[in-house]
Amino acid sequence: MTTLYSISDDRTKFCRKGMKAHGGVWNPITSAWMFTNAGDHGNAVCELYGTTRPSAAQIEALLAMATDGTGAQAWDFDPSVTVPDFTALSRDEASRLLSAGYTVRRMLGTHPLEDVPAQVPSDVFDAAPFEERARRGSRRGRSAA
């Protein structure tokens, strides 16, 4: 009797092409991918893992956000107390954290925890740009044509 290996995970819809490339056959009754070879099954599981885990670029962006303070503001955690394991996240969770981090960056800047010296507006009104514009306008001669 032939041994069948199966993968019954809802996230396989993201890597259907990879499942078929490794010899998988979809069984609509059990809602699972069926494999006759253990090697093909293992490769398909690796394909599923690679598809559902955050990419290296996502992990680097999350680490950068945790380092510059964006993560502390967006995800409500203290990086000095806990360091999150971004490699253990699913791709969806990583995308959610990145989206929250990018929103905070748009609102507060790249480094929201740094004390940026505020520009103190001067109480003196500088009329130089207006005077320059008035001088340029008065030099033009008008023709009576």
JOWO-V579315 format. One record per residue. N is the residue number from 0. RES is the residue in one small letter. SS is DSSP state (H for helix, E for strand, - for the rest). PHI is phi in degrees with one decimal (NA if undefined). BURIAL is b if it has 24 or more other ideal C-beta (glycine too) atoms within 12 Angstrom, else e. Layout:
# JOWO-V579315
[[N,RES,SS,PHI,BURIAL] [N,RES,SS,PHI,BURIAL]]
This chain:
# JOWO-V579315
[[0,m,-,NA,e] [1,t,-,-81.8,e] [2,t,-,-87.1,e] [3,l,-,-107.0,e] [4,y,E,-109.5,b] [5,s,E,-135.0,b] [6,i,E,-127.9,b] [7,s,-,-119.6,e] [8,d,-,-129.9,e] [9,d,H,-64.1,e] [10,r,H,-75.9,e] [11,t,H,-68.6,b] [12,k,H,-64.9,e] [13,f,H,-81.1,e] [14,c,H,-132.8,b] [15,r,H,-58.0,e] [16,k,H,-63.7,e] [17,g,H,-66.3,b] [18,m,H,-64.6,b] [19,k,H,-68.5,e] [20,a,H,-64.9,e] [21,h,-,-98.0,b] [22,g,-,85.9,b] [23,g,-,-79.6,b] [24,v,E,-122.8,b] [25,w,E,-77.7,e] [26,n,E,-109.4,e] [27,p,-,-69.7,e] [28,i,-,-72.5,e] [29,t,-,-93.5,e] [30,s,-,53.4,e] [31,a,E,-144.3,e] [32,w,E,-88.3,b] [33,m,E,-110.3,b] [34,f,E,-132.4,b] [35,t,-,-96.6,e] [36,n,-,-113.6,e] [37,a,H,-66.4,e] [38,g,H,-66.0,e] [39,d,H,-64.2,b] [40,h,H,-62.3,b] [41,g,H,-62.8,e] [42,n,H,-64.8,b] [43,a,H,-67.6,b] [44,v,H,-64.6,b] [45,c,H,-63.5,e] [46,e,H,-62.4,b] [47,l,H,-62.8,b] [48,y,H,-61.8,e] [49,g,H,-65.0,e] [50,t,H,-77.0,b] [51,t,H,-95.6,b] [52,r,E,-98.2,b] [53,p,-,-65.4,b] [54,s,-,-75.8,e] [55,a,H,-62.8,e] [56,a,H,-65.3,e] [57,q,H,-65.3,b] [58,i,H,-64.4,b] [59,e,H,-62.9,e] [60,a,H,-65.9,b] [61,l,H,-65.1,b] [62,l,H,-64.8,b] [63,a,H,-63.9,e] [64,m,H,-67.7,b] [65,a,H,-67.7,b] [66,t,H,-75.1,e] [67,d,H,-86.2,b] [68,g,-,99.9,b] [69,t,H,-63.2,b] [70,g,H,-63.2,b] [71,a,H,-63.0,b] [72,q,H,-76.7,b] [73,a,H,-82.1,b] [74,w,H,-106.4,b] [75,d,-,57.7,e] [76,f,-,-141.4,e] [77,d,-,-101.7,e] [78,p,-,-66.4,e] [79,s,-,-77.5,e] [80,v,-,-94.5,e] [81,t,-,-127.9,e] [82,v,-,-111.5,e] [83,p,-,-70.3,b] [84,d,-,-93.9,e] [85,f,H,-71.5,b] [86,t,H,-73.4,e] [87,a,H,-85.4,e] [88,l,-,-75.9,e] [89,s,E,-83.1,e] [90,r,H,-63.0,b] [91,d,H,-65.6,e] [92,e,H,-64.5,e] [93,a,H,-63.3,b] [94,s,H,-64.1,e] [95,r,H,-63.9,e] [96,l,H,-64.7,b] [97,l,H,-63.5,b] [98,s,H,-63.8,e] [99,a,H,-65.0,b] [100,g,H,-65.0,b] [101,y,H,-66.2,e] [102,t,H,-64.6,e] [103,v,H,-64.3,b] [104,r,H,-63.3,e] [105,r,H,-66.1,e] [106,m,H,-82.0,e] [107,l,H,-108.9,e] [108,g,-,102.2,e] [109,t,-,-71.0,e] [110,h,-,-118.6,e] [111,p,-,-70.3,e] [112,l,-,-90.1,e] [113,e,-,-78.6,e] [114,d,-,-86.4,e] [115,v,-,-89.6,e] [116,p,-,-63.7,e] [117,a,-,-78.3,e] [118,q,-,-76.5,e] [119,v,-,-86.4,e] [120,p,-,-68.9,e] [121,s,-,-76.4,e] [122,d,-,-81.2,e] [123,v,-,-91.1,e] [124,f,-,-83.2,e] [125,d,-,-95.5,e] [126,a,-,-97.1,e] [127,a,H,-58.0,e] [128,p,H,-62.4,e] [129,f,H,-71.7,e] [130,e,H,-65.7,e] [131,e,H,-62.2,e] [132,r,H,-64.9,e] [133,a,H,-67.9,e] [134,r,H,-65.8,e] [135,r,H,-63.7,e] [136,g,H,-71.8,e] [137,s,H,-82.0,e] [138,r,H,-76.2,e] [139,r,-,-71.3,e] [140,g,-,-92.0,e] [141,r,-,-103.2,e] [142,s,-,-93.7,e] [143,a,-,-92.6,e] [144,a,-,-75.8,e]]
